[in-house]
Amino acid sequence: MPHTYAARQSHDAGIGTGDEDGVSLLAMRPLDGRLHGLIARRAAKERDWAKALHWAELSVDNRPGAIDPWLIRAAAEREISTAQRSNASMTQALLRLHKPPDEELRDYLLRHYPRPSAWLRHSSRSASEGWSRGFNAPSTCHAPRSIR
């Protein structure tokens, strides 16, 4: 069953380990935002930021409520684009949190945004709301390890 829904989990795991590139699966799953996100995550792990940004944007288009592609998009934009675009993507990720972030994501935020209050003074209300979620107490929300 190489192209069945039942094989999806093993294919997705193969993308994460690098055993599959994921692109070959697009013929069967062209609008699968989750697949696009997995390809983006793999590209981010390989520090191929242009590719990570491309696939993260496709994932965001197909699954705008998912947090992970927004985080990958923010990391990629930080590397190859502007801080303003990266900040906007990070804000979108934080607005989608249902629980306070875990310690790893908070550490990431503090590493890349050491003075969030300075940035928030010039931000919209929605950005302030998202960023306030980013600095609440830790919980069980998982941060993507590949974008550290």
N, C-alpha and C positions, 0 to 999 in steps of 0.2 A: 504494500500500500504506500508507494512513494509520494503520492499527491492527494492524500485523504486528510480529512480533519483529524482522524485518529493519529496520524503521524506528525501533526503540528507541533506537539510538545517536544518530540525528539529533534525535529528540524530547528525549532527555536533554540533549543539547548546547543545544537551544533553551531549556530551563529555566535552564541556567547563564547564558545570555546575556540572558535576560529576554524572548526572543521568544515563549516559551510559558509559561503559568502553572503547568502541570503538573497542576492540579486536574482539568482536562478529560480527562486520561489515566487518571484513577482508575477510571472505569467499566470500562476494559479491564484495569487492573492494580491492583485494590483491595487486594491483600495484598503488593504489591511494596515492601518496606522500602527498597530502593534509591531508588525514586521518591519515597517520603516523605522520605528523606534529602536528595534534590536540592531538593525544595520547601522543606525546613527551611533548607538552605544559602542558597537564594535569599532567603528571608525574613530571615535573619541579615545578608546583604549589604545589605538594605534597612533594617536596624535595626528591623524589626518583630519585637520579641522575643517577644511573646505567640504570634504565628503560628509563629515559629521553634521555640519550645518545644513547641507542639502537634504539629508535624510531626516534630520530633526524637524526641518520646516515641513516636509511632506507628512511626517507623523502628526505634527501639531494641526495641520490642515484637516486630517482625517480623524484625529482624536483630541480635540482642543481641551478637553477636561483632564487629560492625563498630565501628571506632573513631570515625569521623567524626561520626555522630549523637550519640555520647556527648559529644564535644567541643563540638558545637553546643548540646546540651542544657545543658552546664555553663556556657557563655557566656551563654545566655539566662537561666538561673537566677540567674546573677551579677547580671544587669541587673534582673530583675523579682521575684526570690524571695529566698531566704535564702542566706547564705554556706554554711551547713551543707549544703543541698541541692546547691549548686554544687560544693562540695568532694567530696561523695559521687559525683556524676556524673563529675567529673574523675578521681577515683580509679578508677572503673570503666573509663574510657577508657585510663588508664595501665596498668591490669592487662591490657588486651588488646594492648598493644604486644608485638611479637615481636622488635623491634630497638630499640636506644636511639633516642630521638626526634631529629629534626634540630634544628639550631640555632634555627630560627624558633619551634618549639614550646617549646624550653627557655627562650628569651627571653620568650615569652608567660607561661610558668609563673613565671619570676622577677619579671616585671612585676606579676603579680596575686597572687603568693605570695612576697613578698620574703624571708620568714623561714620556709622550709618546716620547718625543724627544730622551731620552736616549735609549729607545728600538728601535726607528727607525734608529739610527746610525748603528745598526747591522742587519738591515733587507734588504730584496730584494727591487727592484724598485717597484714591484707590491704591496708589503706590504706598502711601503711609500705612494703610490697612494691611497690605501684603507684607510689608517689612516688619510691622509690629508682630505679625504672626511668626515671622522668621526668628524673632528673638525672645519668644516665650519659653517657658520651661520645657525641658526635654520630654520626649514621649517615645512611642514605638514606631513613628513614621520613619521609613528607611530612605537614606540618601544614596544616590548612585556613587559607588566607590570609584568608578572609572573616570570621574571628572575632577578629582582632587587636584 
